[in-house]
Amino acid sequence: MPTRLKALRNFASEHPRWLVAGQFALFAIFFGSVAWALRGSFHDAADDLRDADPLYFGLACLAVAAYYLLFVLGWMRILADWDIRLSYPAALRAEMVSMLAKYIPGGVWTPAARIVAARRAGVTDAALVGASILLEAGISAVAGVIVFVISLAWVNGVDAPIAPLVVFGVVVAVLLHPRVFRPLASKVLKKFGYHELPPLRGATMLILLVFYSGTWIVGGVGLWLLLHSVGAHPDVPSIVFLGGVSAVGAIVAVLAFFAPSGLGPREATMYGLLLAIVPQGAALGATVLNRVAITVVEVLLFVVGGLLFRGHPHHEDDALEPADARS
C-alpha cells in the first residue's frame, strides 16, 4: 500500500471523530449536490408528476430499482473472479454511494466514492476495485450498444449517430479483451506501485455481456412504464429499444463528465431517441420523470443499503482479498 494511503488510514484510526465529521461532510456534499443539480428538473417535473398515472410511475420506480439491484451482482461477479468476496449489502452500499457521487461535477468522484466504500467493507486493494469499475462500465456499455443496435431491426425513424456509436462499442470491446486490458492496466498500475492485475476469464466476460444486456432490458421496462404513465402507449416489443435508449443515455452521461450525472446531455439524447416511437409531449414528460425516478430510487437504495443492510462499519467478514493484494 502506498505511503500516503497508509498515513491517511493511520490518521483515521487515531482520530475517529475527524473521520465521522468528514463522513458527515461528504454526505452533506452528496445530498447538497443532488438538490442543486436537480433543482430545475424537479421544478419542470411538477406538472408531469401531477398528471402522471401514479400506478405506472410507481411500477417504473420498482423496475429502476430492480435494474440497480441486479447491476450490483455483475460487479460482485467481477470481484469474485479475482477471489474477492464482497457481501451483497456491502456491494449495494458501495454502488449507491458512487451513484450519488456522480451528482458532484467531475467524473473522478464516482469511482473514488466506491473505492472508499469498498475499503470500509474490507477490500483495501484500490487498484483492483478501480479496475473492476472500469470493467463493469465497459462491459455494460458494450452490452447497451448491442441492445440498441439489435432493437433497430423493428424500430424505424431513429435519428441517432449509429456509426459512431457502433465504433465506440467496438473500440471499448477491443480494449476490454483480456489480452489487451490486463497488460495495459497492469502497466499503468505498476507505475503507481501496485501489483500486476490478475486475469479475468473470457468466459466470465461473455457471461457478464449477456447479463448486462438483460439489465438494460429491465431498464427498458422502467422507461416503457414511464411512457405509459404520461399517456403514451408503446407496444411491448419497444421495450428492447427503450433499454437501448437508456443505455445510450447512460453512455452519454459518462462521457459528459463535466455535467453532474450527465444532466442535460443525457436527457437531450433520450428525448431525441424517444421521438422515434412517441409524440413530443410524451417523450419530454417521460424523460423528465426518468430523471426523477432514477434519483428517488438511488437515494432510497442508498438508505436501504446504509441502514437496513447495515453491517460492520470497518470490515465485512465475507470481504476477502487475494494474498498478494494485502501486501
N, C-alpha and C positions, 0 to 999 in steps of 0.2 A: 504494500500500500504506500503511495507517495507520502513524503514527509508532511506536506501541508494538510492532507486529509487526516493523518494521524493526530496532528496538532489540533485540528478542529474537533475531532472526536474526543480527545482528552479534555479540551476546554468544555465541551458539552457535558462530559461526565462530572467535571469538577464544579460546574456552575449550572445545576439543573434549573434554577429559577430563570436564568437568562435564556435557557433553551425553551422553557414554557412560554416566556414572553415573546421570543422570536416566532414560535409556532402560532401564537395568537395574532401576531403582526402579519404573518403570511396569510392566515385565514381572512383577516380584515382586507388585505390587498386582493385576495381572490374574489371575495364577495363584492367588494367595492368596485373592482374592475368589471365584474359581471353586470352590476347595476348601471355603471357608466356606459359600457359598451352597448347595452341593450335598451337604454332609456328610450331611444327613438322607435325601436322595434315594438316594444310593449305598448307605446302610445298608438302606433299605427295599427296594432293588432286589437285594440279595444273594440272597435266596431265589428271586426271579424269574429272575435270571441263571443260577442253578444248575439250575433246572427248564426254562429256555427251550431250544428247539432251536437249537444253535449255528449250523447252516447258515442257517436263516431269519434269525437275528439278524445274521449277517454280511452276508447279502444286503440286509437292511434298511439296514445302515450304508452299503453301497455305493449304495443308492438315495438316501439322505440326502445323501451326498457328491455324487452326480450333480445333485441339486437345487441345491446351493450352487455347483457348477462352472458350471451353466447360468445361475444367477441373476446371476453376475458379468457375463455377456455383455449383460444388459439395461442395467446401469449404464454399461458401455462404449459402448453404442449411444446413450444419452442424451448422454454427453460428446462423442461423435463428431458428433452433430447440431450441437454448438456448436464444431466444429472443434478439439476437444481429443482428441488421440490418446494413449491410455494403453495400454501393453502388457498382455497378459493376466496375466503373472506379477505385475506391479505392481498391477493391479486386484485380483487374488486376495489379495495381501498386505494391501491396504487393507481389503477386505471382511472378511477373517478377523480382523484387529486390531479392527475395530469390533464384530464378533460377540463376541469375548472381552470387550470393554469393557462390553458390556451386563450383565455379571455384577456390575459395580460399581453400587450403588444410585444412582439419579438418571439420568434419560433423556438428559442432556446428553453423557455420556461416549461414547455410540455414534457420533454424528456427529462429535464432536471428534476421536476417535481416527482416523476415516477421513480427515478433513481434514489431520491431521498426516501420516498415511501417504502421502496424495496429494502433499503438499508435498515429501516426501522423494523422490518419484518425478519431481519436476519440475513438477508442477501447483501453482503458487503462488497461484492465484486462489481464496481460501477461499470467496468469495461464490458462485461458480459451482459449486464442489464441494458446498457446503451446499444450494444449490437443486436440484442433481441428486439428492441424497439424499432430499429431500422428494418429488421427482417419482417416484423409484424406489419409495419406501414407499407413496405414494398410489396409483400405478397398480397396484402389486402387491396392495394392499388391495382395491381395486375389483374386480380380477380374481378375488381369492379369494371375495368376496361373490357374484359372478356364478356361479362354480363351485359354491358351496354351495347357492345358491337353485335352480340347474338340477338338481342332484342330488336335490333333494327330490321330484322328479317320480316317482322309483321307490324312495324310502325313506320308509316310514311310521313314525309314532310318535316323531318327533323333537321333544324337549322343548327348544325354544330360542326366544328372543325374536326371531322372524323380522322383524316390522315395524320395530323399532328398528335391526336390522342392515341392512335394506334402506334405511332413511332415512339411516343412516350412509354407506352406499355411494353414494347419490345426492348427498349433500352433498359428499363428497370428490370425486366426479366433476365436480360443478359448479365446485368450487374449482380443480380441475386443468385446466379448459378453458383453452386458450391465451389467450382474450380476458379471462379472469379472473386466471389465475395470473401471467402476465407483468407486467401493470401493477401488481398488488398486491405481488408480490415486488420489482419494481423500485422502488416507492415506499418499501418498508421498507429496501432496500439503500442507497438514496441517503441516507437519514438517517444511515447509518453510514459514509458517504464512499465507497461502492462505485459502480461504473458500472451502467448500465442492463442488465437481464438480456436476453440475446439470445433471439430467438424459438425455440420448439421446434415443429417442423412437426406439424400434426394427424395426418398420415399416420403419422409416427413413433410418436405416442402410441397410435394404433389398433393398429399392429403390436406394440407393447410390451404392450398389453392382451391380445392373443391369446397372445403369448409367455409372459407371466407366468401366464396361465390354464393353459398347458401345464406350467409348472414346478410349479404346485400339484398337478397330477395326478401328476407324478413324485413329489412328496412324499407323495401318497396311496398310491402303490405301496409306499413305505417303511413307512407305518403298516399297510398291509394285510399286509406280510410280518411285522411285529412281532406282529400279532394271530395269525398262523399259528404264530409261534414260541412262543406261550403256550397253544397248543392250540385256539384258535378257528379257524373255517373260513368266513369271509365270502366271498361269491361275487365274481367278477371285476367285475361292474357296480358293486359298492360302492366301488371304487377312487376313482371321481369324488367320491362322498360323503366318503370319507376325506380326499381332497385338500381339500375344503371345510372339514372339521373341522380340519385342520392350519392352514388359512388363518384361520379364526375364532380358533383358539388363539393364533396369532401376533398378530392384531389386538388381542386382549385383553392379551397380553404387552406390547405397545407402549403401550396406554392405561394399564396398571397400572405407570406409570413408577416408582412408589415401591418396587416389588419388583424385586430384581436379576434380570434376564432374565425378568421376569414370573412368577417361581417362585411357585407356589400358585394364583393366578388362572388362569393358562394351563392347568395340569394339571386343575384343577377343571372348567374349561369343556370340555376334551377328554373327560374321563371322563364327564360328563353326556351329551355328544353320542354317544359310543360305545355307550351303553346302548341306543340305538335298534336296534343290529344284533348286539350280542354280550352275553353274560351279564356280571354284575358283576365276577366274578373276572378274566375275560379283559380287560375294559375297564380295570380297575385295573392289572393287570400290564403291558399294552401302554402305558398312559400313563406309568408309571414308567420302563419300558425306552426309551420315546421320548425322555425327558429324558436318559437315559444315552447313547443313540445320538447325539443332537444334540451333546452336549458332547464326546464322544470324537471325532466327525468334525470339529468345529470346531477342536479342539486339533491334530489330525493335519494338517488342511489348512493351519493356521497354520504348522506346522513345515515342511510341504512348500513352501508359498509363501515362507517365510523362508529356507529352506536350499537345497532342491533347485532352486528357480527364482530363486535369488538373483541380483540384478543390481547395478548401481552403486548405492551407498548414498545418494547425494545427487541423482542425476539419471538419468533414463532417456532414452536417445537418441530414443525414439519417443514421448516425452511432450511434446506441443506445446500451446501456448495461443494463442488469438486475439491479435492485436496489441494491441487495447485492453485486454486483461486483464493485460498486463505493465506497464502504466503506473502 
